[in-house]
Amino acid sequence: MNRPLSGWIILDKPLGLGSTQAVSAVKRALREAGEAKTKVGHGGTLDPLATGVLPIALGEATKLAGRMLDAVKGYDFTIRFGSQTDTLDLEGKEIASSPNRPTLAGVAAALPAFTGPIGQVPPAYSALKVDGQRAYDLARAGEEVELKSRAVTIHALTTEETADGPLEEITLSATVSKGTYIRSLARDFALALGTVGHVTMLRRTKAGPFTLDQAIALDFLDQCAKGGSLDGALLPLQAGLDDIPAFPVTPDEARLLRFGQRLSRVPRASGLHVAVDGLTPVALIEGDRVVRGFNLQE
């Protein structure tokens, strides 16, 4: 019997596919490849209308899925000016319009105000809960949805647009904190430019340590599965820990950590470290405390 896989499959999620459907596709590939049954989860929802980096965690890597949800994300997105929809994207119906079109100079002048810590009101069509119900369920039922402004951080917001004259649309690149809604960012940016707008293209370019360079198409995943192995599609668990300093431990110390016991020595620097026995991640530790243990073998 094969040992269950542990690691990451980084999908370049296609248009129209939901995150849950993507997880199901990976599970099907595991079955077709004859792999042992293993736990599968995703590290951050992507709307069906969005494409790009979707980390799928397998086995022991699912213990890091929550950390991936908190990670910095990168997006490319296009705002079409002159029309705002109720969903703030192409799926919705128009609720506001404006004849005004911004210039590139106006866009450049507005970018600094949307960089750094900002407050934003999430879209009514979001998965946030209001009185125990999903906001999008209430919005679809025609109810008024009022969501509170929340603090987020836009680490970078740029454009490579060079066109002169009034702009019908513009594509921006953003690096953002957990909890940022790109649709809300597009809405607010258009309003700041004296018009309205909605998102017509959204592509995630980065999720934590993962980028489009590591992302694979579903077709490639299917080819691997039909070939009887997902090794060519799988990144190791430690690929999701590249931004955490390593703390080498001995086999005896690794054994202690696997039982959740404290070490007699700790990393010199404070903060989170990944304890490694050779090349094998053993546990996430903070000081002498085990934050999360991994059941991996050489």
C-alpha contacts under 8 A as a table, 3 or more apart, distances in Angstrom:
res1	aa1	res2	aa2	distance
1	M	36	A	7.11
2	N	35	E	6.33
2	N	36	A	5.42
3	R	35	E	7.90
3	R	36	A	6.12
4	P	35	E	6.93
4	P	36	A	4.92
4	P	37	K	6.20
4	P	38	T	5.37
4	P	59	G	6.70
5	L	35	E	7.58
5	L	36	A	7.37
5	L	38	T	6.68
5	L	58	L	6.37
5	L	59	G	5.87
6	S	57	A	7.68
6	S	58	L	4.93
6	S	59	G	4.32
6	S	60	E	5.27
6	S	61	A	5.88
6	S	236	P	7.03
6	S	237	L	6.29
7	G	57	A	6.10
7	G	58	L	5.24
7	G	59	G	6.75
7	G	60	E	7.03
7	G	61	A	5.31
7	G	234	L	6.34
7	G	235	L	5.55
7	G	236	P	4.48
7	G	237	L	4.05
7	G	238	Q	7.69
7	G	239	A	7.96
8	W	55	P	6.56
8	W	56	I	5.62
8	W	57	A	4.82
8	W	58	L	5.97
8	W	61	A	6.84
8	W	234	L	5.60
8	W	235	L	4.93
8	W	236	P	6.25
8	W	237	L	6.26
8	W	239	A	7.73
8	W	240	G	7.73
9	I	55	P	6.11
9	I	56	I	5.08
9	I	57	A	6.58
9	I	58	L	7.70
9	I	215	A	7.81
9	I	216	I	7.92
9	I	233	A	6.09
9	I	234	L	5.13
9	I	235	L	6.26
10	I	53	V	6.45
10	I	54	L	5.70
10	I	55	P	4.50
10	I	56	I	5.91
10	I	210	F	7.57
10	I	214	Q	6.43
10	I	215	A	4.72
10	I	216	I	6.22
10	I	234	L	7.96
10	I	235	L	7.97
11	L	52	G	7.26
11	L	53	V	5.86
11	L	54	L	5.13
11	L	55	P	6.29
11	L	56	I	7.18
11	L	215	A	4.96
11	L	216	I	4.99
11	L	217	A	6.04
11	L	218	L	6.97
12	D	51	T	6.69
12	D	52	G	4.49
12	D	53	V	5.08
12	D	54	L	6.36
12	D	212	L	7.05
12	D	215	A	5.02
12	D	216	I	5.35
12	D	217	A	5.34
12	D	218	L	7.51
13	K	17	L	6.97
13	K	22	A	7.41
13	K	50	A	7.82
13	K	51	T	4.98
13	K	52	G	5.02
13	K	53	V	6.45
13	K	54	L	6.21
13	K	217	A	7.17
13	K	218	L	7.64
14	P	17	L	6.04
14	P	50	A	7.65
14	P	51	T	5.19
14	P	52	G	7.04
14	P	217	A	7.87
15	L	48	P	6.02
15	L	49	L	5.49
15	L	50	A	6.02
15	L	51	T	5.46
16	G	48	P	4.40
16	G	49	L	5.53
16	G	50	A	7.64
17	L	21	Q	6.26
17	L	22	A	6.74
17	L	47	D	7.88
17	L	48	P	4.83
17	L	49	L	7.70
18	G	21	Q	5.14
18	G	22	A	6.30
18	G	46	L	6.75
18	G	47	D	6.04
18	G	48	P	4.62
19	S	22	A	4.96
19	S	23	V	6.41
19	S	42	H	7.24
19	S	45	T	5.63
19	S	46	L	5.80
19	S	47	D	7.19
19	S	48	P	7.48
19	S	54	L	7.77
20	T	23	V	5.12
20	T	24	S	6.35
20	T	42	H	7.99
21	Q	24	S	4.95
21	Q	25	A	6.21
22	A	25	A	4.99
22	A	26	V	6.44
23	V	26	V	5.18
23	V	27	K	6.32
23	V	40	V	6.81
23	V	41	G	6.44
23	V	42	H	6.73
23	V	56	I	6.89
24	S	27	K	5.01
24	S	28	R	6.22
25	A	28	R	5.11
25	A	29	A	6.27
26	V	29	A	4.98
26	V	30	L	6.21
26	V	40	V	7.94
26	V	221	L	7.90
27	K	30	L	5.06
27	K	31	R	6.39
27	K	40	V	7.22
28	R	31	R	5.14
28	R	32	E	6.17
29	A	32	E	5.06
29	A	33	A	6.02
29	A	221	L	7.01
29	A	222	D	6.29
29	A	225	A	5.21
29	A	230	L	7.93
30	L	33	A	5.22
30	L	34	G	6.31
30	L	35	E	5.24
30	L	36	A	7.50
30	L	37	K	7.56
30	L	225	A	6.81
30	L	230	L	7.38
31	R	34	G	5.11
31	R	35	E	5.94
31	R	36	A	7.68
31	R	37	K	7.61
32	E	35	E	7.65
32	E	225	A	5.61
32	E	226	K	6.50
32	E	228	G	7.23
33	A	224	C	7.52
33	A	225	A	4.35
33	A	226	K	6.16
33	A	227	G	6.97
33	A	228	G	4.20
33	A	229	S	5.29
33	A	230	L	6.82
34	G	228	G	6.52
34	G	229	S	7.65
35	E	229	S	7.55
38	T	58	L	6.68
38	T	59	G	5.53
39	K	58	L	5.76
39	K	59	G	4.98
39	K	62	T	7.21
40	V	56	I	6.97
40	V	57	A	5.65
40	V	58	L	4.73
40	V	59	G	6.48
40	V	62	T	6.69
41	G	56	I	5.75
41	G	57	A	5.20
41	G	58	L	6.76
41	G	62	T	6.06
41	G	65	A	7.07
42	H	45	T	7.25
42	H	54	L	7.09
42	H	55	P	5.77
42	H	56	I	4.39
42	H	57	A	5.75
42	H	62	T	7.91
42	H	65	A	6.48
43	G	54	L	6.89
43	G	55	P	5.28
43	G	56	I	6.21
43	G	57	A	6.99
43	G	65	A	4.77
43	G	66	G	6.83
43	G	67	R	7.98
43	G	68	M	5.15
43	G	69	L	5.50
44	G	54	L	7.00
44	G	55	P	7.42
44	G	65	A	7.89
44	G	68	M	6.83
44	G	69	L	5.06
45	T	54	L	7.71
46	L	50	A	6.03
46	L	51	T	7.37
46	L	54	L	7.23
47	D	50	A	5.20
48	P	51	T	7.60
49	L	201	M	7.66
49	L	202	L	7.21
50	A	201	M	7.02
50	A	202	L	4.89
50	A	203	R	5.56
50	A	204	R	7.38
51	T	202	L	6.48
51	T	203	R	4.71
51	T	204	R	6.26
52	G	203	R	5.12
52	G	204	R	4.60
52	G	205	T	6.03
52	G	212	L	6.91
52	G	215	A	7.80
53	V	203	R	7.93
53	V	204	R	5.40
53	V	205	T	5.87
53	V	206	K	6.13
53	V	207	A	6.57
53	V	210	F	7.42
53	V	211	T	6.46
53	V	212	L	5.95
53	V	215	A	6.21
54	L	207	A	7.51
54	L	215	A	7.93
55	P	207	A	7.48
55	P	210	F	7.59
57	A	60	E	7.95
57	A	61	A	5.15
57	A	62	T	4.97
57	A	64	L	7.85
57	A	65	A	6.61
58	L	61	A	5.40
58	L	62	T	5.78
59	G	62	T	5.80
60	E	63	K	5.78
60	E	64	L	7.94
60	E	237	L	7.39
60	E	294	F	6.19
60	E	295	N	6.80
60	E	296	L	7.62
61	A	64	L	5.41
61	A	65	A	6.94
61	A	237	L	5.47
62	T	65	A	5.03
63	K	66	G	7.14
63	K	292	R	7.51
64	L	67	R	5.18
64	L	68	M	6.35
64	L	240	G	7.68
65	A	68	M	5.01
65	A	69	L	6.46
66	G	69	L	5.11
66	G	70	D	6.78
67	R	70	D	5.24
67	R	71	A	6.48
68	M	71	A	5.02
68	M	207	A	7.23
68	M	208	G	6.26
69	L	178	K	7.07
70	D	177	S	7.69
70	D	178	K	5.22
71	A	177	S	7.02
71	A	178	K	6.27
71	A	207	A	6.51
71	A	208	G	4.80
72	V	175	T	6.96
72	V	176	V	5.78
72	V	177	S	4.95
72	V	178	K	6.24
72	V	206	K	7.85
72	V	207	A	6.24
72	V	208	G	5.35
73	K	175	T	5.75
73	K	176	V	5.49
73	K	177	S	6.54
73	K	178	K	7.47
73	K	204	R	7.37
73	K	205	T	7.57
73	K	206	K	5.19
73	K	207	A	4.56
73	K	208	G	6.17
74	G	173	S	7.41
74	G	174	A	5.64
74	G	175	T	4.32
74	G	176	V	6.27
74	G	204	R	5.75
74	G	205	T	5.13
74	G	206	K	4.55
74	G	207	A	6.56
75	Y	173	S	5.70
75	Y	174	A	5.26
75	Y	175	T	6.49
75	Y	202	L	6.86
75	Y	203	R	5.50
75	Y	204	R	4.31
75	Y	205	T	5.21
75	Y	206	K	6.95
76	D	171	T	6.86
76	D	172	L	5.72
76	D	173	S	4.41
76	D	174	A	6.42
76	D	201	M	7.86
76	D	202	L	5.93
76	D	203	R	5.19
76	D	204	R	6.42
76	D	205	T	6.86
77	F	171	T	5.42
77	F	172	L	5.49
77	F	173	S	6.49
77	F	182	I	7.89
77	F	199	V	6.89
77	F	200	T	7.50
77	F	201	M	5.20
77	F	202	L	4.40
77	F	203	R	6.24
78	T	169	E	6.71
78	T	170	I	5.47
78	T	171	T	4.11
78	T	172	L	6.32
78	T	199	V	5.68
78	T	200	T	5.61
78	T	201	M	5.02
78	T	202	L	6.72
79	I	169	E	5.35
79	I	170	I	5.48
79	I	171	T	6.39
79	I	186	A	6.20
79	I	190	A	7.93
79	I	197	G	6.05
79	I	198	H	5.44
79	I	199	V	4.69
79	I	200	T	6.12
79	I	201	M	7.58
80	R	83	S	7.20
80	R	168	E	6.04
80	R	169	E	4.24
80	R	170	I	6.81
80	R	197	G	5.34
80	R	198	H	5.58
80	R	199	V	6.33
80	R	200	T	6.48
81	F	84	Q	7.96
81	F	101	R	6.55
81	F	167	L	7.57
81	F	168	E	5.48
81	F	169	E	5.54
81	F	190	A	6.91
81	F	195	T	6.83
81	F	196	V	5.76
81	F	197	G	4.28
81	F	198	H	6.88
82	G	97	S	5.27
82	G	98	S	4.70
82	G	99	P	5.93
82	G	100	N	6.61
82	G	101	R	6.92
82	G	168	E	7.58
82	G	195	T	6.19
82	G	196	V	5.24
82	G	197	G	5.59
83	S	94	E	6.43
83	S	95	I	7.70
83	S	96	A	5.87
83	S	97	S	4.45
83	S	98	S	6.52
83	S	196	V	5.60
83	S	197	G	5.01
83	S	198	H	6.56
84	Q	88	L	6.19
84	Q	94	E	5.62
84	Q	95	I	5.84
84	Q	96	A	5.09
84	Q	97	S	6.21
84	Q	187	R	7.53
84	Q	196	V	5.53
84	Q	197	G	4.78
84	Q	198	H	5.25
85	T	88	L	4.83
85	T	89	D	6.33
85	T	90	L	7.49
85	T	92	G	5.15
85	T	93	K	5.03
85	T	94	E	4.17
85	T	95	I	5.26
85	T	96	A	6.96
85	T	197	G	7.87
85	T	198	H	6.42
86	D	89	D	7.85
86	D	92	G	5.36
86	D	93	K	5.86
86	D	94	E	6.46
86	D	95	I	6.02
86	D	124	A	7.87
86	D	125	Y	7.81
87	T	90	L	7.68
87	T	91	E	6.61
87	T	92	G	4.84
87	T	93	K	7.51
87	T	123	P	7.03
87	T	124	A	7.19
87	T	125	Y	5.63
88	L	92	G	6.85
88	L	123	P	7.34
88	L	183	R	5.67
88	L	184	S	7.35
88	L	187	R	6.90
88	L	197	G	7.65
88	L	198	H	4.84
88	L	199	V	6.21
89	D	92	G	6.16
89	D	183	R	6.93
89	D	198	H	5.07
89	D	199	V	4.53
89	D	200	T	5.91
90	L	198	H	7.27
90	L	199	V	6.65
90	L	200	T	5.64
94	E	97	S	7.48
96	A	196	V	7.19
97	S	195	T	7.89
97	S	196	V	6.41
98	S	195	T	5.66
98	S	196	V	6.23
99	P	195	T	7.51
100	N	194	G	6.84
100	N	195	T	5.45
101	R	166	P	5.31
101	R	167	L	5.67
101	R	168	E	6.49
101	R	194	G	7.94
101	R	195	T	6.60
102	P	106	G	6.03
102	P	107	V	6.89
102	P	166	P	5.54
102	P	167	L	5.66
102	P	193	L	6.10
102	P	194	G	7.52
102	P	195	T	7.58
103	T	106	G	5.10
103	T	107	V	6.35
103	T	164	D	7.08
103	T	165	G	5.80
103	T	166	P	4.96
103	T	167	L	5.81
104	L	107	V	4.96
104	L	108	A	6.16
104	L	161	E	7.54
104	L	162	T	7.41
104	L	163	A	7.14
104	L	164	D	6.63
104	L	165	G	7.44
104	L	166	P	7.75
104	L	167	L	7.28
105	A	108	A	5.11
105	A	109	A	6.20
106	G	109	A	5.09
106	G	110	A	6.24
106	G	193	L	6.80
107	V	110	A	5.16
107	V	111	L	6.28
107	V	193	L	7.14
108	A	111	L	5.45
108	A	112	P	7.89
109	A	112	P	6.92
110	A	113	A	5.75
110	A	114	F	7.11
110	A	189	F	7.65
110	A	192	A	7.17
110	A	193	L	7.24
111	L	114	F	5.40
111	L	115	T	6.62
111	L	157	L	6.57
111	L	158	T	7.23
112	P	115	T	5.15
113	A	116	G	7.95
114	F	118	I	6.81
114	F	154	I	6.83
114	F	157	L	7.30
114	F	189	F	7.62
115	T	118	I	7.49
115	T	153	T	7.41
115	T	154	I	5.02
115	T	155	H	6.17
115	T	156	A	5.93
115	T	157	L	6.24
116	G	153	T	5.26
116	G	154	I	4.93
116	G	155	H	5.64
116	G	156	A	7.54
117	P	151	A	6.82
117	P	152	V	5.77
117	P	153	T	4.27
117	P	154	I	6.32
118	I	151	A	5.81
118	I	152	V	5.62
118	I	153	T	5.98
118	I	154	I	7.29
119	G	149	S	5.89
119	G	150	R	5.32
119	G	151	A	4.55
119	G	152	V	6.13
120	Q	149	S	5.06
120	Q	150	R	5.51
120	Q	151	A	6.61
120	Q	152	V	7.24
120	Q	180	T	7.97
120	Q	184	S	6.80
120	Q	185	L	7.37
121	V	147	L	6.30
121	V	148	K	5.90
121	V	149	S	4.22
121	V	150	R	6.29
121	V	184	S	6.75
122	P	126	S	7.14
122	P	147	L	6.54
122	P	148	K	7.65
122	P	149	S	7.09
122	P	150	R	7.80
122	P	181	Y	6.26
122	P	184	S	5.96
123	P	126	S	5.65
123	P	147	L	7.91
123	P	181	Y	7.52
123	P	183	R	7.06
123	P	184	S	6.01
124	A	135	A	5.84
124	A	136	Y	6.18
124	A	139	A	6.29
124	A	145	V	5.79
124	A	146	E	7.28
124	A	147	L	7.16
125	Y	135	A	5.99
125	Y	136	Y	4.13
125	Y	137	D	7.85
125	Y	139	A	6.30
125	Y	140	R	7.94
126	S	134	R	7.32
126	S	135	A	5.64
126	S	136	Y	5.21
127	A	134	R	5.32
127	A	135	A	5.86
127	A	136	Y	6.20
128	L	134	R	5.58
128	L	135	A	5.57
128	L	136	Y	7.94
129	K	132	G	5.48
129	K	133	Q	5.00
129	K	134	R	4.40
129	K	135	A	5.56
130	V	133	Q	5.21
130	V	134	R	6.21
130	V	135	A	5.93
130	V	145	V	7.99
130	V	147	L	7.83
133	Q	137	D	7.09
133	Q	138	L	7.22
134	R	137	D	5.34
134	R	138	L	6.66
135	A	138	L	5.22
135	A	139	A	6.14
135	A	145	V	6.66
136	Y	139	A	4.93
136	Y	140	R	5.97
137	D	140	R	5.22
137	D	141	A	6.25
138	L	141	A	5.08
138	L	142	G	6.56
138	L	143	E	5.37
138	L	144	E	7.46
138	L	145	V	6.85
139	A	142	G	5.16
139	A	143	E	5.31
139	A	144	E	6.57
139	A	145	V	6.26
140	R	143	E	7.38
152	V	176	V	7.79
152	V	177	S	6.14
152	V	178	K	7.20
152	V	179	G	6.51
152	V	180	T	5.88
153	T	176	V	5.90
153	T	177	S	5.25
153	T	180	T	7.50
154	I	157	L	6.93
154	I	174	A	7.06
154	I	175	T	6.10
154	I	176	V	4.55
154	I	177	S	6.45
155	H	174	A	7.45
155	H	175	T	5.29
155	H	176	V	5.48
155	H	177	S	7.35
156	A	173	S	7.76
156	A	174	A	5.46
156	A	175	T	5.10
156	A	176	V	7.15
157	L	172	L	6.78
157	L	173	S	5.66
157	L	174	A	4.52
157	L	175	T	6.71
158	T	172	L	5.61
158	T	173	S	5.29
158	T	174	A	6.64
159	T	170	I	7.88
159	T	171	T	6.34
159	T	172	L	4.67
159	T	173	S	6.12
160	E	171	T	7.72
160	E	172	L	7.53
161	E	170	I	6.94
161	E	171	T	7.14
163	A	167	L	7.87
164	D	167	L	7.85
167	L	170	I	6.92
176	V	180	T	6.39
177	S	180	T	6.04
180	T	185	L	7.93
181	Y	184	S	5.32
181	Y	185	L	6.33
182	I	185	L	4.84
182	I	186	A	6.11
183	R	186	A	5.13
183	R	187	R	6.23
183	R	198	H	7.03
183	R	199	V	6.15
184	S	187	R	4.99
184	S	188	D	6.11
185	L	188	D	5.27
185	L	189	F	5.96
186	A	189	F	5.10
186	A	190	A	6.15
186	A	197	G	6.81
186	A	198	H	6.35
186	A	199	V	6.56
187	R	190	A	5.40
187	R	191	L	6.35
187	R	196	V	6.63
187	R	197	G	5.73
187	R	198	H	6.16
188	D	191	L	5.07
188	D	192	A	6.18
189	F	192	A	5.11
189	F	193	L	6.46
190	A	193	L	5.08
190	A	194	G	6.63
190	A	195	T	5.42
190	A	196	V	4.93
190	A	197	G	5.42
191	L	194	G	5.13
191	L	195	T	5.11
191	L	196	V	5.34
191	L	197	G	7.68
192	A	195	T	7.36
199	V	202	L	7.09
204	R	207	A	7.55
205	T	211	T	5.71
205	T	212	L	5.57
206	K	209	P	7.25
206	K	210	F	5.65
206	K	211	T	4.41
206	K	212	L	6.66
207	A	210	F	5.25
207	A	211	T	6.51
208	G	240	G	7.71
209	P	239	A	7.57
209	P	240	G	6.29
209	P	241	L	7.66
209	P	242	D	6.58
209	P	243	D	6.78
210	F	214	Q	6.62
210	F	215	A	7.99
210	F	240	G	7.49
211	T	214	Q	5.74
211	T	215	A	6.76
212	L	215	A	4.88
216	I	220	F	6.47
216	I	221	L	7.17
216	I	233	A	7.27
217	A	220	F	5.33
217	A	221	L	6.57
218	L	221	L	4.97
218	L	222	D	6.17
219	D	222	D	5.04
219	D	223	Q	6.25
220	F	223	Q	5.01
220	F	224	C	6.30
220	F	233	A	7.80
221	L	224	C	5.17
221	L	225	A	6.24
221	L	230	L	7.31
221	L	233	A	6.31
222	D	225	A	5.03
222	D	226	K	6.16
223	Q	226	K	5.17
223	Q	227	G	6.21
224	C	227	G	5.01
224	C	228	G	6.57
224	C	229	S	5.73
224	C	230	L	5.35
224	C	231	D	7.78
224	C	232	G	6.73
224	C	233	A	7.06
225	A	228	G	5.21
225	A	229	S	5.61
225	A	230	L	5.86
226	K	229	S	7.67
229	S	232	G	7.43
230	L	233	A	5.32
230	L	234	L	6.20
231	D	234	L	5.17
235	L	239	A	6.40
236	P	239	A	5.54
236	P	240	G	7.93
237	L	240	G	5.94
237	L	241	L	7.49
238	Q	241	L	4.95
238	Q	242	D	6.61
238	Q	281	P	6.68
239	A	242	D	5.60
240	G	243	D	7.84
241	L	244	I	5.46
241	L	274	V	7.57
242	D	245	P	7.64
244	I	272	L	6.79
244	I	273	H	5.73
244	I	274	V	6.50
245	P	272	L	7.60
245	P	273	H	5.21
245	P	274	V	6.35
246	A	273	H	5.63
246	A	274	V	4.86
246	A	275	A	5.93
246	A	276	V	6.57
247	F	267	P	6.62
247	F	273	H	6.19
247	F	274	V	5.83
247	F	275	A	4.63
247	F	276	V	6.05
248	P	275	A	5.71
248	P	276	V	4.93
248	P	277	D	6.04
248	P	278	G	7.12
249	V	253	E	5.76
249	V	254	A	6.17
249	V	275	A	6.25
249	V	276	V	5.87
249	V	277	D	5.36
249	V	278	G	7.86
250	T	253	E	5.09
250	T	254	A	6.07
250	T	277	D	6.08
251	P	254	A	4.92
251	P	255	R	6.23
251	P	277	D	6.27
252	D	255	R	5.12
252	D	256	L	6.52
253	E	256	L	5.07
253	E	257	L	6.27
253	E	263	L	6.84
254	A	257	L	5.09
254	A	258	R	6.20
254	A	275	A	7.85
254	A	276	V	7.74
254	A	277	D	6.41
254	A	282	V	6.28
255	R	258	R	5.18
255	R	259	F	6.62
256	L	259	F	5.30
256	L	260	G	6.48
256	L	261	Q	5.18
256	L	262	R	7.07
256	L	263	L	7.38
257	L	260	G	4.83
257	L	261	Q	5.27
257	L	262	R	6.69
257	L	263	L	7.47
257	L	282	V	7.18
257	L	283	A	6.83
257	L	290	V	6.81
257	L	293	G	7.29
258	R	261	Q	7.45
258	R	282	V	6.94
258	R	283	A	7.39
258	R	293	G	6.19
258	R	294	F	7.35
258	R	295	N	7.48
260	G	290	V	6.02
260	G	293	G	7.47
261	Q	289	R	7.77
261	Q	290	V	7.45
262	R	288	D	5.24
262	R	289	R	5.84
262	R	290	V	7.18
263	L	266	V	6.79
263	L	288	D	5.48
263	L	289	R	7.90
264	S	288	D	7.44
265	R	288	D	7.13
266	V	287	G	5.46
266	V	288	D	5.59
267	P	270	S	7.04
267	P	273	H	7.73
267	P	287	G	6.54
270	S	286	E	7.29
270	S	287	G	6.69
271	G	286	E	5.64
271	G	287	G	7.14
272	L	284	L	6.79
272	L	285	I	5.82
272	L	286	E	4.82
272	L	287	G	7.71
273	H	284	L	5.76
273	H	285	I	5.36
273	H	286	E	6.30
274	V	281	P	6.61
274	V	282	V	7.30
274	V	283	A	5.81
274	V	284	L	4.52
274	V	285	I	6.10
275	A	281	P	6.01
275	A	282	V	5.47
275	A	283	A	5.32
275	A	284	L	6.17
275	A	285	I	6.73
276	V	279	L	6.15
276	V	280	T	5.35
276	V	281	P	4.44
276	V	282	V	5.38
276	V	283	A	7.39
277	D	280	T	5.23
277	D	281	P	6.49
277	D	282	V	6.57
280	T	296	L	7.06
280	T	297	Q	7.13
280	T	298	E	6.50
281	P	294	F	6.88
281	P	296	L	7.32
282	V	293	G	6.14
282	V	294	F	5.32
282	V	295	N	7.23
282	V	296	L	7.13
283	A	290	V	6.58
283	A	291	V	7.25
283	A	292	R	5.52
283	A	293	G	4.12
283	A	294	F	5.49
284	L	290	V	6.10
284	L	291	V	5.32
284	L	292	R	5.05
284	L	293	G	6.30
285	I	288	D	6.65
285	I	289	R	5.51
285	I	290	V	4.54
285	I	291	V	5.17
285	I	292	R	7.07
286	E	289	R	5.33
286	E	290	V	6.58
286	E	291	V	6.61
290	V	293	G	6.76
